[in-house]
Structure formats: C-alpha cells, structure tokens
C-alpha cells in the first residue's frame, strides 16, 4: 500500500488521551522508518501532556517524546490518513471509508510504573515493525551505540567523505583521532551501526564556550556514510543525540549548515531545529564565499 505515486502511506495513531500508547507508536514509526512515513497521533479526549513514565520509557529506547503535545482527533486528521490505528478509543474514532483501519488492543500505561510500561513499549515497537513490513517500508536497520576508539578509522573515513562533497564543512581534511577525541564531549559521541557492525554514521558535540553561562550550549556534527544516505540513519542518530543531550541538561544544541545542503536542513527541521538566520559570505572555501545557515534547538526538557 502506498499513499499514491509511490509515496509511503500516511499513518494516524488514535488513542484516548494521546499521552501513552499513541505517541509511543507514532514515535516508533517515525524513528524506525527514518522519517520516511508521514505519521501523527491524536486522542478522543487528549490529556495536557504525555505521561512522564512514558517519556522515560521511550528515552530508554533512544527516542525522545518529551516535546510531543497531545492533540484532539479531528475529521481532518482522519481524512488525511491512509492508515488509522486505534488504541482504545473504540467508537469515538470513526474511520472514513477507504482507509485501512487496525485496532491494537494494548494495556493503557496511564498510572503504571516504569517496569509495567516497558513491556507495553516493547510490544508497540514490535507491532510498528510489523506494520512497516506490511506497508513495504524498510526499517533503517541501524543500531545506535557509544562511539569507541575501535570505531576511529571508520568515523574519520566517513568524516572525510563528507568533507569531499564540498557542502558539509569548511574543513579540508579530517583530523587525527587524538585531536578528534580531545575536542568532542565524551558523553555525547554516538555511532550508528549496521547489522554487520559497520559504522553507518556518527554524531558528536563540542562546547561553544568555556563561560559558565553557556555551559548548556553545544554545537553538533553529524555525518552519514555515502552508501547509507537516504536510509534514515541521520534521523536515528539525531534523535538519539538529542535524547542524550536532553538527559544531561543541555538546553541548546546548535549547528551551522551550508544552504546547499538541503537534506541536512530538512533533517534538522524535522527534529525541531529553528533557523536563527543566515551568515552571508561568512567564510571562503577556495575562491568561493559561502553562506552558513545558523540553526538551534532548545530542549523541551530543560528550563
């Protein structure tokens, strides 16, 4: 099934409060599809916020739902969706003709502790993987892990491949591992690994200032292997990186991106980054002046 002209179908998860099962399902689908499937969640009687235990359970899975805001389901939501998955809303969720409707019967995590929510989370993740398989959408297959010295060669190779495109950075060559290791914060260095253990991409951050007032501000870099581009690896890495910085109390993550790097700008927009402005002709690359788009993302979990 597709949404027309080869476009993946759009999916709507509808619960009662849109504070537990439905936001978990929507987040899993966005994460596992690498952002390729349009997805949203809603509720027949939305709560004010996603349950804090649900937020913590999803953070354990490397997915941040702290910024999700419960929404009331509307006819517009239903009409715009190719697939509607109901999770406990019953007759309060009428589905228009021509839509695929699935009803997932799962316990409501409201009021439950973390130990009880984990199996619900895991079952939702399993069902979302099955749904993606049914829709013919490949799961990214990337596993996020801490960056280790054993990854050094592949990390620097991917860095150099990005430099060679001419649209990733002003740098001319990847640094030595010792320099890389000395400048990136150890707590927020991640790699995406394929099923064979090969590094598909990496993400890391540096401090922007030694001043105490800016202790919660970092600048990040994210690079994906040329053969892994377009497979959602960047989304998986950026999602995990932001979950890591949020948990550590980092309040602003910023980046500078060339305007020509449309894929990176779109990735960051989907992750909640806003454009601060454009620094025009701020640096030279060979004989060419380059503009840089400044982006930042304020953590919803801090301050």
Phi and psi restraints in degrees (value plus and minus 20) as a CYANA .aco file:
   2 UNK   PHI    -151.7  -111.7
   2 UNK   PSI     146.5   186.5
   3 UNK   PHI    -104.4   -64.4
   3 UNK   PSI     -10.2    29.8
   4 UNK   PHI      90.3   130.3
   4 UNK   PSI     115.6   155.6
   5 UNK   PHI      35.7    75.7
   5 UNK   PSI      15.6    55.6
   6 UNK   PHI      59.3    99.3
   6 UNK   PSI     -17.5    22.5
   7 UNK   PHI     -99.4   -59.4
   7 UNK   PSI     115.5   155.5
   8 UNK   PHI     -77.9   -37.9
   8 UNK   PSI     124.6   164.6
   9 UNK   PHI     -86.1   -46.1
   9 UNK   PSI     129.6   169.6
  10 UNK   PHI    -105.9   -65.9
  10 UNK   PSI     125.5   165.5
  11 UNK   PHI    -144.7  -104.7
  11 UNK   PSI     116.4   156.4
  12 UNK   PHI    -142.1  -102.1
  12 UNK   PSI     104.9   144.9
  13 UNK   PHI    -121.9   -81.9
  13 UNK   PSI     103.3   143.3
  14 UNK   PHI    -140.4  -100.4
  14 UNK   PSI     100.8   140.8
  15 UNK   PHI    -135.3   -95.3
  15 UNK   PSI    -179.4  -139.4
  16 UNK   PHI    -109.3   -69.3
  16 UNK   PSI     -79.6   -39.6
  17 UNK   PHI    -118.8   -78.8
  17 UNK   PSI     -28.1    11.9
  18 UNK   PHI      32.1    72.1
  18 UNK   PSI      19.1    59.1
  19 UNK   PHI    -148.0  -108.0
  19 UNK   PSI     -19.8    20.2
  20 UNK   PHI    -162.9  -122.9
  20 UNK   PSI    -106.6   -66.6
  21 UNK   PHI     -85.0   -45.0
  21 UNK   PSI     -66.7   -26.7
  22 UNK   PHI     -87.6   -47.6
  22 UNK   PSI     -64.5   -24.5
  23 UNK   PHI     -87.1   -47.1
  23 UNK   PSI     -51.8   -11.8
  24 UNK   PHI     -83.5   -43.5
  24 UNK   PSI     -64.8   -24.8
  25 UNK   PHI     -84.6   -44.6
  25 UNK   PSI     -64.0   -24.0
  26 UNK   PHI     -83.8   -43.8
  26 UNK   PSI     -59.9   -19.9
  27 UNK   PHI     -87.5   -47.5
  27 UNK   PSI     -61.4   -21.4
  28 UNK   PHI     -80.4   -40.4
  28 UNK   PSI     -64.6   -24.6
  29 UNK   PHI     -85.4   -45.4
  29 UNK   PSI     -63.6   -23.6
  30 UNK   PHI     -81.8   -41.8
  30 UNK   PSI     -61.6   -21.6
  31 UNK   PHI     -87.2   -47.2
  31 UNK   PSI     -70.2   -30.2
  32 UNK   PHI     -93.4   -53.4
  32 UNK   PSI     -46.5    -6.5
  33 UNK   PHI    -108.4   -68.4
  33 UNK   PSI     -22.9    17.1
  34 UNK   PHI      45.8    85.8
  34 UNK   PSI       8.8    48.8
  35 UNK   PHI      58.7    98.7
  35 UNK   PSI     -11.8    28.2
  36 UNK   PHI    -100.6   -60.6
  36 UNK   PSI     -38.7     1.3
  37 UNK   PHI    -127.2   -87.2
  37 UNK   PSI     101.4   141.4
  38 UNK   PHI     -82.5   -42.5
  38 UNK   PSI     106.9   146.9
  39 UNK   PHI    -166.4  -126.4
  39 UNK   PSI     128.1   168.1
  40 UNK   PHI    -171.4  -131.4
  40 UNK   PSI     146.0   186.0
  41 UNK   PHI    -148.4  -108.4
  41 UNK   PSI     138.0   178.0
  42 UNK   PHI    -177.5  -137.5
  42 UNK   PSI     152.9   192.9
  43 UNK   PHI    -162.1  -122.1
  43 UNK   PSI     133.6   173.6
  44 UNK   PHI     -94.7   -54.7
  44 UNK   PSI     -44.2    -4.2
  45 UNK   PHI    -163.9  -123.9
  45 UNK   PSI      54.2    94.2
  46 UNK   PHI     -81.9   -41.9
  46 UNK   PSI     122.2   162.2
  47 UNK   PHI    -101.4   -61.4
  47 UNK   PSI     159.7   199.7
  48 UNK   PHI     -99.6   -59.6
  48 UNK   PSI     -47.8    -7.8
  49 UNK   PHI    -176.6  -136.6
  49 UNK   PSI     143.2   183.2
  50 UNK   PHI     -90.4   -50.4
  50 UNK   PSI     120.3   160.3
  51 UNK   PHI     -78.0   -38.0
  51 UNK   PSI     114.9   154.9
  52 UNK   PHI     -81.4   -41.4
  52 UNK   PSI     -52.7   -12.7
  53 UNK   PHI     -89.6   -49.6
  53 UNK   PSI     -55.6   -15.6
  54 UNK   PHI     -84.2   -44.2
  54 UNK   PSI     -63.0   -23.0
  55 UNK   PHI     -78.2   -38.2
  55 UNK   PSI     -65.1   -25.1
  56 UNK   PHI     -86.5   -46.5
  56 UNK   PSI     -62.3   -22.3
  57 UNK   PHI     -82.1   -42.1
  57 UNK   PSI     -61.3   -21.3
  58 UNK   PHI     -91.9   -51.9
  58 UNK   PSI     -52.9   -12.9
  59 UNK   PHI     -82.3   -42.3
  59 UNK   PSI     -56.7   -16.7
  60 UNK   PHI     -80.1   -40.1
  60 UNK   PSI     -50.6   -10.6
  61 UNK   PHI    -107.0   -67.0
  61 UNK   PSI     -14.9    25.1
  62 UNK   PHI      60.3   100.3
  62 UNK   PSI       0.8    40.8
  63 UNK   PHI    -146.0  -106.0
  63 UNK   PSI     110.2   150.2
  64 UNK   PHI    -119.9   -79.9
  64 UNK   PSI      96.5   136.5
  65 UNK   PHI    -135.4   -95.4
  65 UNK   PSI      -6.4    33.6
  66 UNK   PHI     -85.1   -45.1
  66 UNK   PSI     -45.3    -5.3
  67 UNK   PHI    -109.8   -69.8
  67 UNK   PSI     -24.3    15.7
  68 UNK   PHI     -88.3   -48.3
  68 UNK   PSI     117.0   157.0
  69 UNK   PHI    -138.1   -98.1
  69 UNK   PSI     100.2   140.2
  70 UNK   PHI     -74.5   -34.5
  70 UNK   PSI     116.1   156.1
  71 UNK   PHI    -141.9  -101.9
  71 UNK   PSI     129.2   169.2
  72 UNK   PHI    -100.0   -60.0
  72 UNK   PSI     113.8   153.8
  73 UNK   PHI     -89.0   -49.0
  73 UNK   PSI     121.0   161.0
  74 UNK   PHI    -152.7  -112.7
  74 UNK   PSI     145.2   185.2
  75 UNK   PHI     -81.5   -41.5
  75 UNK   PSI     -53.3   -13.3
  76 UNK   PHI     -83.8   -43.8
  76 UNK   PSI     -62.2   -22.2
  77 UNK   PHI     -78.5   -38.5
  77 UNK   PSI     -67.3   -27.3
  78 UNK   PHI     -86.3   -46.3
  78 UNK   PSI     -62.6   -22.6
  79 UNK   PHI     -85.5   -45.5
  79 UNK   PSI     -51.5   -11.5
  80 UNK   PHI    -104.0   -64.0
  80 UNK   PSI     -23.2    16.8
  81 UNK   PHI    -127.6   -87.6
  81 UNK   PSI     118.3   158.3
  82 UNK   PHI    -104.7   -64.7
  82 UNK   PSI     -53.0   -13.0
  83 UNK   PHI    -146.1  -106.1
  83 UNK   PSI     109.5   149.5
  84 UNK   PHI    -140.5  -100.5
  84 UNK   PSI      99.4   139.4
  85 UNK   PHI    -127.9   -87.9
  85 UNK   PSI      97.3   137.3
  86 UNK   PHI    -116.4   -76.4
  86 UNK   PSI     122.1   162.1
  87 UNK   PHI    -153.8  -113.8
  87 UNK   PSI      52.7    92.7
  88 UNK   PHI      77.8   117.8
  88 UNK   PSI     -20.5    19.5
  89 UNK   PHI    -109.9   -69.9
  89 UNK   PSI     -32.4     7.6
  90 UNK   PHI      36.0    76.0
  90 UNK   PSI    -152.9  -112.9
  91 UNK   PHI     -89.9   -49.9
  91 UNK   PSI     -31.5     8.5
  92 UNK   PHI     -93.8   -53.8
  92 UNK   PSI     -23.6    16.4
  93 UNK   PHI    -142.5  -102.5
  93 UNK   PSI      50.6    90.6
  94 UNK   PHI     -87.4   -47.4
  94 UNK   PSI     116.3   156.3
  95 UNK   PHI    -129.9   -89.9
  95 UNK   PSI     108.1   148.1
  96 UNK   PHI     -80.9   -40.9
  96 UNK   PSI     134.0   174.0
  97 UNK   PHI     -79.6   -39.6
  97 UNK   PSI     127.9   167.9
  98 UNK   PHI      69.3   109.3
  98 UNK   PSI     -25.5    14.5
  99 UNK   PHI    -117.2   -77.2
  99 UNK   PSI     125.8   165.8
 100 UNK   PHI     -99.9   -59.9
 100 UNK   PSI     102.8   142.8
 101 UNK   PHI    -131.6   -91.6
 101 UNK   PSI     111.2   151.2
 102 UNK   PHI    -142.9  -102.9
 102 UNK   PSI     120.5   160.5
 103 UNK   PHI    -138.1   -98.1
 103 UNK   PSI      92.0   132.0
 104 UNK   PHI    -120.0   -80.0
 104 UNK   PSI      95.1   135.1
 105 UNK   PHI    -110.3   -70.3
 105 UNK   PSI      90.7   130.7
 106 UNK   PHI    -160.5  -120.5
 106 UNK   PSI     130.2   170.2
 107 UNK   PHI     -80.9   -40.9
 107 UNK   PSI     126.8   166.8
 108 UNK   PHI    -100.8   -60.8
 108 UNK   PSI     103.4   143.4
 109 UNK   PHI     -95.8   -55.8
 109 UNK   PSI     -25.6    14.4
 110 UNK   PHI     -77.3   -37.3
 110 UNK   PSI     107.7   147.7
 111 UNK   PHI      61.4   101.4
 111 UNK   PSI     -20.9    19.1
 112 UNK   PHI    -112.8   -72.8
 112 UNK   PSI     136.1   176.1
 113 UNK   PHI    -102.0   -62.0
 113 UNK   PSI     152.2   192.2
 114 UNK   PHI     -80.1   -40.1
 114 UNK   PSI     -60.5   -20.5
 115 UNK   PHI     -81.8   -41.8
 115 UNK   PSI     -52.9   -12.9
 116 UNK   PHI    -101.9   -61.9
 116 UNK   PSI     -47.4    -7.4
 117 UNK   PHI     -99.0   -59.0
 117 UNK   PSI     -50.5   -10.5
 118 UNK   PHI     -74.9   -34.9
 118 UNK   PSI     -68.6   -28.6
 119 UNK   PHI     -85.1   -45.1
 119 UNK   PSI     -50.7   -10.7
 120 UNK   PHI     -85.6   -45.6
 120 UNK   PSI     -65.7   -25.7
 121 UNK   PHI     -76.6   -36.6
 121 UNK   PSI     -67.9   -27.9
 122 UNK   PHI     -85.1   -45.1
 122 UNK   PSI     -57.5   -17.5
 123 UNK   PHI     -88.2   -48.2
 123 UNK   PSI     -58.5   -18.5
 124 UNK   PHI     -82.8   -42.8
 124 UNK   PSI     -63.1   -23.1
 125 UNK   PHI     -80.0   -40.0
 125 UNK   PSI     -60.4   -20.4
 126 UNK   PHI     -84.5   -44.5
 126 UNK   PSI     -62.4   -22.4
 127 UNK   PHI     -89.8   -49.8
 127 UNK   PSI     -55.0   -15.0
 128 UNK   PHI     -85.5   -45.5
 128 UNK   PSI     -60.5   -20.5
 129 UNK   PHI     -80.2   -40.2
 129 UNK   PSI     -61.4   -21.4
 130 UNK   PHI     -84.3   -44.3
 130 UNK   PSI     -59.4   -19.4
 131 UNK   PHI     -83.3   -43.3
 131 UNK   PSI     -64.7   -24.7
 132 UNK   PHI     -81.1   -41.1
 132 UNK   PSI     -58.7   -18.7
 133 UNK   PHI     -82.7   -42.7
 133 UNK   PSI     -63.4   -23.4
 134 UNK   PHI     -84.1   -44.1
 134 UNK   PSI     -52.7   -12.7
 135 UNK   PHI    -104.1   -64.1
 135 UNK   PSI     -25.2    14.8
 136 UNK   PHI      55.4    95.4
 136 UNK   PSI       5.0    45.0
 137 UNK   PHI    -124.9   -84.9
 137 UNK   PSI      98.2   138.2
 138 UNK   PHI     -89.6   -49.6
 138 UNK   PSI     119.1   159.1
 139 UNK   PHI     -93.1   -53.1
 139 UNK   PSI     125.8   165.8
 140 UNK   PHI     -76.0   -36.0
 140 UNK   PSI     -53.9   -13.9
 141 UNK   PHI      55.5    95.5
 141 UNK   PSI     -13.9    26.1
 142 UNK   PHI    -114.0   -74.0
 142 UNK   PSI     116.2   156.2
 143 UNK   PHI    -132.7   -92.7
 143 UNK   PSI     106.8   146.8
 144 UNK   PHI    -107.1   -67.1
 144 UNK   PSI     114.3   154.3
 145 UNK   PHI    -162.3  -122.3
 145 UNK   PSI     145.2   185.2
 146 UNK   PHI     -86.2   -46.2
 146 UNK   PSI     121.0   161.0
 147 UNK   PHI     -94.1   -54.1
 147 UNK   PSI     107.9   147.9
 148 UNK   PHI    -138.8   -98.8
 148 UNK   PSI     141.9   181.9
 149 UNK   PHI     -74.9   -34.9
 149 UNK   PSI     -49.5    -9.5
 150 UNK   PHI     -87.7   -47.7
 150 UNK   PSI     -35.8     4.2
 151 UNK   PHI    -110.3   -70.3
 151 UNK   PSI     -24.2    15.8
 152 UNK   PHI     -72.5   -32.5
 152 UNK   PSI     -70.7   -30.7
 153 UNK   PHI     -79.3   -39.3
 153 UNK   PSI     -65.5   -25.5
 154 UNK   PHI     -89.8   -49.8
 154 UNK   PSI     -58.5   -18.5
 155 UNK   PHI     -80.2   -40.2
 155 UNK   PSI     -67.8   -27.8
 156 UNK   PHI     -89.4   -49.4
 156 UNK   PSI     -51.7   -11.7
 157 UNK   PHI     -84.7   -44.7
 157 UNK   PSI     -63.0   -23.0
 158 UNK   PHI     -86.1   -46.1
 158 UNK   PSI     -59.4   -19.4
 159 UNK   PHI     -78.5   -38.5
 159 UNK   PSI     -67.5   -27.5
 160 UNK   PHI     -83.8   -43.8
 160 UNK   PSI     -58.2   -18.2
 161 UNK   PHI     -82.1   -42.1
 161 UNK   PSI     -57.7   -17.7
 162 UNK   PHI     -87.2   -47.2
 162 UNK   PSI     -62.8   -22.8
 163 UNK   PHI     -78.6   -38.6
 163 UNK   PSI     -60.2   -20.2
 164 UNK   PHI     -86.3   -46.3
 164 UNK   PSI     -39.1     0.9
 165 UNK   PHI     -90.0   -50.0
 165 UNK   PSI     -44.8    -4.8
 166 UNK   PHI      63.0   103.0
 166 UNK   PSI     -24.0    16.0
 167 UNK   PHI    -143.6  -103.6
 167 UNK   PSI       0.5    40.5
 168 UNK   PHI    -129.4   -89.4
 168 UNK   PSI     -54.8   -14.8
 169 UNK   PHI    -184.7  -144.7
 169 UNK   PSI     141.7   181.7
 170 UNK   PHI     -97.5   -57.5
 170 UNK   PSI     -35.7     4.3
 171 UNK   PHI     -79.2   -39.2
 171 UNK   PSI     127.9   167.9
 172 UNK   PHI    -120.3   -80.3
 172 UNK   PSI     -42.7    -2.7
 173 UNK   PHI    -173.1  -133.1
 173 UNK   PSI     127.7   167.7
 174 UNK   PHI     -85.3   -45.3
 174 UNK   PSI     125.1   165.1
 175 UNK   PHI     -94.5   -54.5
 175 UNK   PSI     153.4   193.4
 176 UNK   PHI     -88.9   -48.9
 176 UNK   PSI     141.5   181.5
 177 UNK   PHI     -84.1   -44.1
 177 UNK   PSI     -56.8   -16.8
 178 UNK   PHI     -82.8   -42.8
 178 UNK   PSI     -58.9   -18.9
 179 UNK   PHI     -91.1   -51.1
 179 UNK   PSI     -62.7   -22.7
 180 UNK   PHI     -77.5   -37.5
 180 UNK   PSI     -68.2   -28.2
 181 UNK   PHI     -83.0   -43.0
 181 UNK   PSI     -54.8   -14.8
 182 UNK   PHI     -97.1   -57.1
 182 UNK   PSI     -41.9    -1.9
 183 UNK   PHI    -125.0   -85.0
 183 UNK   PSI     -40.1    -0.1
 184 UNK   PHI    -113.9   -73.9
 184 UNK   PSI     117.4   157.4
 185 UNK   PHI     -86.5   -46.5
 185 UNK   PSI     105.2   145.2
 186 UNK   PHI     -79.7   -39.7
 186 UNK   PSI     -51.4   -11.4
 187 UNK   PHI     -92.9   -52.9
 187 UNK   PSI     -35.2     4.8
 188 UNK   PHI    -152.1  -112.1
 188 UNK   PSI      31.6    71.6
 189 UNK   PHI    -138.8   -98.8
 189 UNK   PSI      95.4   135.4
 190 UNK   PHI    -147.4  -107.4
 190 UNK   PSI     131.8   171.8
 191 UNK   PHI    -147.3  -107.3
 191 UNK   PSI     130.7   170.7
 192 UNK   PHI    -122.5   -82.5
 192 UNK   PSI     104.7   144.7
 193 UNK   PHI    -130.9   -90.9
 193 UNK   PSI     118.5   158.5
 194 UNK   PHI     -99.6   -59.6
 194 UNK   PSI     157.6   197.6
 195 UNK   PHI     -80.3   -40.3
 195 UNK   PSI     -46.5    -6.5
 196 UNK   PHI    -111.0   -71.0
 196 UNK   PSI     -15.2    24.8
 197 UNK   PHI      66.1   106.1
 197 UNK   PSI     -20.6    19.4
 198 UNK   PHI     -93.4   -53.4
 198 UNK   PSI     122.8   162.8
 199 UNK   PHI     -95.6   -55.6
 199 UNK   PSI     102.9   142.9
 200 UNK   PHI    -117.7   -77.7
 200 UNK   PSI     -39.8     0.2
 201 UNK   PHI    -199.3  -159.3
 201 UNK   PSI     150.7   190.7
 202 UNK   PHI    -168.3  -128.3
 202 UNK   PSI     139.6   179.6
 203 UNK   PHI    -163.1  -123.1
 203 UNK   PSI     125.5   165.5
 204 UNK   PHI    -177.5  -137.5
 204 UNK   PSI     145.0   185.0
 205 UNK   PHI    -151.7  -111.7
 205 UNK   PSI     137.3   177.3
 206 UNK   PHI    -148.9  -108.9
 206 UNK   PSI     134.1   174.1
 207 UNK   PHI     -91.1   -51.1
 207 UNK   PSI     128.9   168.9
 208 UNK   PHI    -114.9   -74.9
 208 UNK   PSI     -37.6     2.4
 209 UNK   PHI    -181.5  -141.5
 209 UNK   PSI     132.2   172.2
 210 UNK   PHI    -107.2   -67.2
 210 UNK   PSI     -26.9    13.1
 211 UNK   PHI     -90.4   -50.4
 211 UNK   PSI     118.6   158.6
 212 UNK   PHI     -77.8   -37.8
 212 UNK   PSI     -57.3   -17.3
 213 UNK   PHI     -80.7   -40.7
 213 UNK   PSI     -44.5    -4.5
 214 UNK   PHI    -127.9   -87.9
 214 UNK   PSI       2.8    42.8
 215 UNK   PHI     -84.3   -44.3
 215 UNK   PSI     -42.3    -2.3
 216 UNK   PHI    -122.8   -82.8
 216 UNK   PSI       3.3    43.3
 217 UNK   PHI    -139.3   -99.3
 217 UNK   PSI     107.4   147.4
 218 UNK   PHI    -153.6  -113.6
 218 UNK   PSI     140.9   180.9
 219 UNK   PHI    -136.8   -96.8
 219 UNK   PSI     114.9   154.9
 220 UNK   PHI    -134.3   -94.3
 220 UNK   PSI     140.2   180.2
 221 UNK   PHI    -149.5  -109.5
 221 UNK   PSI     125.9   165.9
 222 UNK   PHI    -165.5  -125.5
 222 UNK   PSI     106.4   146.4
 223 UNK   PHI    -152.5  -112.5
 223 UNK   PSI     120.4   160.4
 224 UNK   PHI    -141.5  -101.5
 224 UNK   PSI     119.0   159.0
 225 UNK   PHI     -77.7   -37.7
 225 UNK   PSI     118.6   158.6
 226 UNK   PHI     -72.0   -32.0
 226 UNK   PSI     -57.2   -17.2
 227 UNK   PHI     -96.6   -56.6
 227 UNK   PSI     -31.8     8.2
 228 UNK   PHI    -125.3   -85.3
 228 UNK   PSI     -19.1    20.9
 229 UNK   PHI     -89.0   -49.0
 229 UNK   PSI     126.9   166.9
 230 UNK   PHI      61.6   101.6
 230 UNK   PSI     -11.9    28.1
 231 UNK   PHI    -132.1   -92.1
 231 UNK   PSI      -8.6    31.4
 232 UNK   PHI      64.4   104.4
 232 UNK   PSI     -11.9    28.1
 233 UNK   PHI     -85.1   -45.1
 233 UNK   PSI     -60.9   -20.9
 234 UNK   PHI     -80.9   -40.9
 234 UNK   PSI     -60.9   -20.9
 235 UNK   PHI     -83.6   -43.6
 235 UNK   PSI     -64.2   -24.2
 236 UNK   PHI     -81.8   -41.8
 236 UNK   PSI     -65.1   -25.1
 237 UNK   PHI     -85.6   -45.6
 237 UNK   PSI     -66.6   -26.6
 238 UNK   PHI     -85.9   -45.9
 238 UNK   PSI     -58.1   -18.1
 239 UNK   PHI     -81.5   -41.5
 239 UNK   PSI     -65.8   -25.8
 240 UNK   PHI     -87.2   -47.2
 240 UNK   PSI     -58.1   -18.1
 241 UNK   PHI     -83.7   -43.7
 241 UNK   PSI     -64.2   -24.2
 242 UNK   PHI     -87.8   -47.8
 242 UNK   PSI     -54.3   -14.3
 243 UNK   PHI     -83.5   -43.5
 243 UNK   PSI     -57.7   -17.7
 244 UNK   PHI     -88.0   -48.0
 244 UNK   PSI     -66.4   -26.4
 245 UNK   PHI     -89.2   -49.2
 245 UNK   PSI     -57.8   -17.8
 246 UNK   PHI     -79.6   -39.6
 246 UNK   PSI     -66.6   -26.6
 247 UNK   PHI     -83.6   -43.6
 247 UNK   PSI     -46.4    -6.4
 248 UNK   PHI    -110.2   -70.2
 248 UNK   PSI     -19.7    20.3
 249 UNK   PHI      65.7   105.7
 249 UNK   PSI      -6.1    33.9
 250 UNK   PHI     -92.7   -52.7
 250 UNK   PSI     107.2   147.2
 251 UNK   PHI    -119.2   -79.2
 251 UNK   PSI     -40.5    -0.5
 252 UNK   PHI    -158.6  -118.6
 252 UNK   PSI     108.5   148.5
 253 UNK   PHI    -133.1   -93.1
 253 UNK   PSI     106.4   146.4
 254 UNK   PHI    -144.6  -104.6
 254 UNK   PSI     144.4   184.4
 255 UNK   PHI    -179.5  -139.5
 255 UNK   PSI     137.6   177.6
 256 UNK   PHI    -139.6   -99.6
 256 UNK   PSI     107.4   147.4
 257 UNK   PHI    -151.7  -111.7
 257 UNK   PSI     116.3   156.3
 258 UNK   PHI     -83.1   -43.1
 258 UNK   PSI     119.2   159.2
 259 UNK   PHI     -78.3   -38.3
 259 UNK   PSI     -47.7    -7.7
 260 UNK   PHI     -92.3   -52.3
 260 UNK   PSI     -35.5     4.5
 261 UNK   PHI    -106.4   -66.4
 261 UNK   PSI      50.9    90.9
 262 UNK   PHI     -82.2   -42.2
 262 UNK   PSI     -57.1   -17.1
 263 UNK   PHI     -83.8   -43.8
 263 UNK   PSI     -61.2   -21.2
 264 UNK   PHI     -89.4   -49.4
 264 UNK   PSI     -59.6   -19.6
 265 UNK   PHI     -82.0   -42.0
 265 UNK   PSI     -61.5   -21.5
 266 UNK   PHI     -86.6   -46.6
 266 UNK   PSI     -61.0   -21.0
 267 UNK   PHI     -78.2   -38.2
 267 UNK   PSI     -66.4   -26.4
 268 UNK   PHI     -91.1   -51.1
 268 UNK   PSI     -53.2   -13.2
 269 UNK   PHI     -83.5   -43.5
 269 UNK   PSI     -61.8   -21.8
 270 UNK   PHI     -85.0   -45.0
 270 UNK   PSI     -48.6    -8.6
 271 UNK   PHI    -105.4   -65.4
 271 UNK   PSI     -18.6    21.4
 272 UNK   PHI      77.6   117.6
 272 UNK   PSI      -9.4    30.6
 273 UNK   PHI     -96.9   -56.9
 273 UNK   PSI     125.9   165.9
 274 UNK   PHI    -133.0   -93.0
 274 UNK   PSI     131.8   171.8
 275 UNK   PHI    -103.5   -63.5
 275 UNK   PSI     100.5   140.5
 276 UNK   PHI    -101.1   -61.1
 276 UNK   PSI     -59.1   -19.1
 277 UNK   PHI     147.6   187.6
 277 UNK   PSI    -195.7  -155.7
 278 UNK   PHI    -142.4  -102.4
 278 UNK   PSI     104.5   144.5
 279 UNK   PHI    -108.5   -68.5
 279 UNK   PSI      88.1   128.1
 280 UNK   PHI    -102.7   -62.7
 280 UNK   PSI     112.7   152.7
 281 UNK   PHI      28.2    68.2
 281 UNK   PSI      27.0    67.0
 282 UNK   PHI    -103.9   -63.9
 282 UNK   PSI     -39.5     0.5
 283 UNK   PHI    -170.8  -130.8
 283 UNK   PSI     139.2   179.2
 284 UNK   PHI    -127.9   -87.9
 284 UNK   PSI     117.2   157.2
 285 UNK   PHI    -141.1  -101.1
 285 UNK   PSI      78.9   118.9
 286 UNK   PHI      47.8    87.8
 286 UNK   PSI    -143.9  -103.9
 287 UNK   PHI    -120.9   -80.9
 287 UNK   PSI      -2.0    38.0
 288 UNK   PHI    -136.9   -96.9
 288 UNK   PSI     108.6   148.6
 289 UNK   PHI    -100.2   -60.2
 289 UNK   PSI     117.5   157.5
 290 UNK   PHI    -142.3  -102.3
 290 UNK   PSI     121.0   161.0
 291 UNK   PHI    -106.6   -66.6
 291 UNK   PSI     136.9   176.9
 292 UNK   PHI    -154.5  -114.5
 292 UNK   PSI     107.7   147.7
 293 UNK   PHI    -106.5   -66.5
 293 UNK   PSI     105.1   145.1
 294 UNK   PHI    -112.6   -72.6
 294 UNK   PSI     106.9   146.9
 295 UNK   PHI    -143.3  -103.3
 295 UNK   PSI     131.0   171.0
 296 UNK   PHI    -169.0  -129.0
 296 UNK   PSI     134.7   174.7
 297 UNK   PHI    -152.2  -112.2
 297 UNK   PSI      97.9   137.9
 298 UNK   PHI    -107.4   -67.4
 298 UNK   PSI     109.6   149.6
 299 UNK   PHI     -87.1   -47.1
 299 UNK   PSI     110.7   150.7
 300 UNK   PHI     -96.5   -56.5
 300 UNK   PSI     -28.5    11.5
 301 UNK   PHI    -119.0   -79.0
 301 UNK   PSI     -27.0    13.0
 302 UNK   PHI    -144.1  -104.1
 302 UNK   PSI     110.0   150.0
